[in-house]
Amino acid sequence: MTITTAARHLARACVGGPGWDFNAAHTGLHDGTFEPLHGHTYQVTLTVWGEPDDAGMIADFGILKSALRATLAPLKLRTLLATSTPGVLVAEDDELVHVTGGGAFFTLPRRWVALLPIASTSTEALAGYLADQLAVQLAVSCPSVERLETTITESAECAATVEVVLR
């Protein structure tokens, strides 16, 4: 007797974790007031799912690592500022970034800042930002990837994960 299966195999591949981190400062609004500027050593993991191709792969690890490296590079050793926070004005010129709102006003050198088009620099929002950036890159370079997930850990007990469905 021959047993055949039409089951679809969905494979998972991961890169990141220990060694895939970046140091950054951030601040955010909590109950309408800016929290003090502080920093984390964020650790990031990228997980992708898809049906393996004829070579048995859903994505080349080298492509995944390169995409993750390129996505993290602009955030390393920067102050992460959200540019879409309701009630907060972020203005920049060639040399400075000015932030007003939430009971605070501060100015930072432009070269020290990563301006992110998100509403907050919470761990959840940062995971979503990374997922969106990676989705754009991997949708073209890894056609077998159907969905991806980014997990960002800010401390031993705090992490957030966001999933993006590509196809």
Sequence and secondary structure as in RCSB ss.txt:
>XXXX:A:sequence
MTITTAARHLARACVGGPGWDFNAAHTGLHDGTFEPLHGHTYQVTLTVWGEPDDAGMIADFGILKSALRATLAPL
KLRTLLATSTPGVLVAEDDELVHVTGGGAFFTLPRRWVALLPIASTSTEALAGYLADQLAVQLAVSCPSVERLET
TITESAECAATVEVVLR
>XXXX:A:secstr
          EEEEEEEEEEEEEEEE  EETTEE   EEEEEEEEEEEEE   TTS SS HHHHHHHHHHHHGGG
TTEEEEES  TT EEEE SSEEEEEETTEEEEEEGGGEEEESSS  SHHHHHHHHHHHHHHHHHHH TTEEEEEE
EEEEETTEEEEEEEE  
